[in-house]
Amino acid sequence: MDISVLRTFVSVIDEGSFSGAALRMGISRSLCSKHVADLEADLGVRLLTRTTRKVTPTATGLSYCQALRDVLTRLDEATEAVKATSASLSGSLKIGSPIFYTLKVLQPHLLDFMERYRDVQLQIVLDDGASDIVGDGFDAVIRIGNLKDSTLHARRLHAVRIMLVAAPDYLSRNGRPEKPADLLRHDCLHYTNLPGNLTWPLRRGSRTIRQPVRPIFFSNNTEMLHSMALNGKGLALLPEFVVRDGIAASQLEVVMCEYALPDLPVNLVYPSGKLMTGAMRSFLDFATKLRLD
């Protein structure tokens, strides 16, 4: 049986007239009337009572209409589910992500995503800055740090540990800081995307200290800061995934361990007002199931 005929019959009851149903369905009044007449002929029962002023359902017609509503609702839900599944297998996807984080943490998982979703055209833009998600045409960006309030949606992926490190050569020449105030006597390598006016967050117990520092070098790129620290140019606050290899190779040392640094959240941020594509939904589901720590 033609689904459009069933939808037309339900529309006639909803609108109370053939002309209203025809307008709702986008067909002519005569075709609307024919659909209902054909349906009654197929079923062998009168579904509507027609007068010159109005159209009303018979008892059988009303019961049939209620049953059809449930069937059509389930049909629409099944159709949307199939469309969503189909859409998740194809389409373009533009994701912004911090450079070092992508290379050290995310890259092997991206290979898995590409293997699983072969028809998704994935574009990863490496950027340590605060990209304009909407203006730059991103479907989503990965951001490390506490987010500002906005109209954007965010899905937390995990948290990263932050460490205060320096090269052994630097520490042998300048001494090892023991307390926050000691940082004022040291050369500091400052990440410009860090919030605060030239201060570093340090925590002891439940107390967080915003310690002023004396930077000799500034950058918005963690790889550049990492390189400077490895070369003995100063102290740096860097994520654990950045310094892990250097610490293991004794090229960097962690200092002031009793002053823990607050972990930073890693979020996948995406526009709230944008219709989420199947490709984006697939990436979101994929990312939130990963073990990235």
N, C-alpha and C positions, 0 to 999 in steps of 0.2 A: 504494500500500500504506500502511496506517495506521501512522504512526510509533510510536504507543503500543504496537502489537503487537510491533514490532521491539525496543522498549525492554523490554517484558515478557520476551521471549525471552532477551535479554542478562542481565536481572536473575535469571532462573531459574538460569542457569549460574553467575552470580556468587554467588548465595545457596545453591545446591545443593538447593533445594526450591521447590515451588509456594507453600507457605505463607509462606516468607521473602520470595519475590519479590512476593507479593500485598501483604505489609506494606510493603515498600519502595515499591511503586507506588501504594499507597493504594486498592487494589481488592480485591474478594472473591477467595477462592481458586478458586472455580468459574469466574469470569471470566478469571482468570489462566490456568487450564488450557485454557479455550476459545480464548484468544488463540493459544497455542502450537499447539493442534490445528488451528486455521484456517490458521496459517502453514504447517504441514506439508502440509496439504491443497492450499494454493495452490502450493507448490513441488513437490509430488509426491514428497517424500522424507522419511524419518524423521530428525529432528534430535536427539531425546532418547531415551534408554533409561530406561524407568520400571520401578521395582520397588516393593515395599511399603515399603522402607526409604529409598531414595534415588533421585535423578534424576541421570543422567550424560549428557553430550553424546556423540553418535556422532562419528566422525571428520569426517563432513560437517558436522555441527552445530557442532563446535569451529572448523572452518575458516570457516564462515559467520559465527559469532559474532565472530571476530577481524576479519573484513572489516567487519562492522557497527560495531564499535567505532570504526574510523577514520572511517567515514561519519558516524556520530552526533556524533563530536567535531568534525568539520569543519562539520556542520550547526549545532551549538551555537555555534561560533565565529562563523559567518556571521550567525547570529541576533543575537548580542550586538553585533556590529559595526554591524548595521542599527539596533538599538535605540539605540546610542550616537550614531549619526549623527542619528537622528530626535530624540533628546533634546536634542541640541546646538542645535536650532532653536527651542526654546521653554523657558519656565520663568522664574522670577524670580531676580534676582541682586542682592545687596546688597554694595556695595563701599565701604569707607572710604578717604578720600584727603586728604592735606594741602591746605589751601585754595588757597594761592598756586600750588602745584605743579599742581593740577588746572586752574586757570584759565589758567596760562601755558604749560603743557607738554602736559597730558593731554587737554584739552577737544576740540581738533580731531580727535584720534584716537577719542574717544568717539563723535563723529558718524559716523565711518566704521564703527565697530562696530555702531551702531544701524542703519545702512543695510544692513549685511551680515546681521545677525541680527534681522530685524524682529519676530520673535515672542518675543524675550527682553525681559522687563520689567526694565530696568536702573535700579537706584536707587544714586545716588552720594551718600554722606554726607560733607560737607566737615568735616574735623576735624583739627586740628593736634595733638591729644592722643594718648596711647597707649590707643586704644580696647580694650575687652575683646572680643576677636573672638567668642568663643563666647557669653559672657554677653549681648552686645548683638546677637546674631543675624546677624553678618556672615558672608558667604561668604569674604571675603578683605579685607585692608587693604593699602594701599601705605604703606610706612614708609621714611623717609629717615634713614640713619645705620646704624652697626654694631649688629647684632642681638644680644640676649642669648641664651644657650643656652636652648632650650625644646623642648617636644614639637611645636611648630608646624613646618610645612614652609615653605620660602621659595624663591622663584624670582627670581634677580637680573635686573633689567630693564636697568639701566645705572648710571653713576656721575655725580655732579654735582660741579662745581668750586665751591669755596668761596672767597670774596674778602673781604678786609678793606677797607671803604669808608667814606668820609665825604664830606659836602658841601664844596664849595670854600669856602663861607662859614665853616664850622666850622674848616677848616684855616688860613684866613687869620687867624682870631682866636686859635687855640690852638697853631698850629705843626703840623708834620708829624712823626709818630713815625718814628724811624729804626731802632730796635732794640726787642726785646720788652720790656725793662724800662721803656721810655718809656710803655708803656700805663698804667702806674700813675699817670701824671700827666694822663691823659686821661679824659674822660667816655665811658663805654662803655654800649652798648645791648645787654643780655644776653638771649639766647634761653634760656628756662628749661628746655627739653627737651634742652639740650646737656649731655652727661655731664661730670662733674668739678665740684669745689667752687669755683665762681667762678674758673675758669681757662679760658684759650683755648688750643687746640692750634696751635702754629706749628712749621714744619719747615724746617731748613736742612741740605741734604745728606741724610745718613742719620739725623740726630738730630732727634727731636721734643721740643719744649719745651712744658710745661704752664705757661703764663704767667699768674700771678694778675692780675686786672683789678679796676677800681673802677667797678662799674655804677651808673649813676644812674637807669636804667630797666630794667624786667624785663617780658618778655611771652613767652607760648608761641605767638604768632602772628607769622609772618614779615612779613606785610603791615603790621602795626602797627610793627614795627621798621624796616621799609623807609621808612614814612612819617616816622618820627622822624628817620632819617638824612637824608632829603631836606630836612627842615626845619632841618638844622644842629644837631641836639641831641647828636650824638656819633658815635663810631666803632661800626660794626656788622659782625659776621661774617654774611654772607648768601650764599645760593647764587647762582651766576652767572645762572640764569634769572630771578631776582628783580631783580637790579641791571642787567641787560643794557641795557635802554632808558634808564635814568638815566645810565649811563656814556656811551652814544652821544650823549645830549643834553647832556653836560657838566654834569649836575646832581649827579653823584657822581664821585669819583676813587678809584682803587685805591691803597692805601698799603702800604708795606713789601713790595714785590713780591719782594724777594730772600728773604723768608721765606714759602715756599709753604705753603699749608694743605692737609692731607690731603683728597683727594677723599672724598666720602661715597657709599656704595652706596645704590641705590634698589631695594627688594625688594617683591615681591608675596607677602604672608604669608597662609597659610591653614591651617585646622585639619588635623592629620594623621589624627585619628581619625574624621573625618566623611566619609561617602561623597560623592565628588565628583560633582556633577550634570553633565549634559551642558552646561548653560548655563555653569557654572563652567569646565569643560574648554575650552569655546570661547573664553572670555575669557582664560584662561591662555595658550592657544596664540596667540591674537591679540596679547596684550601682549608676549610674548617675541619676536615677530617684528618689532616696531616699532623704528624708529630714533628714539629719544627724546632723544639728546644734542643 
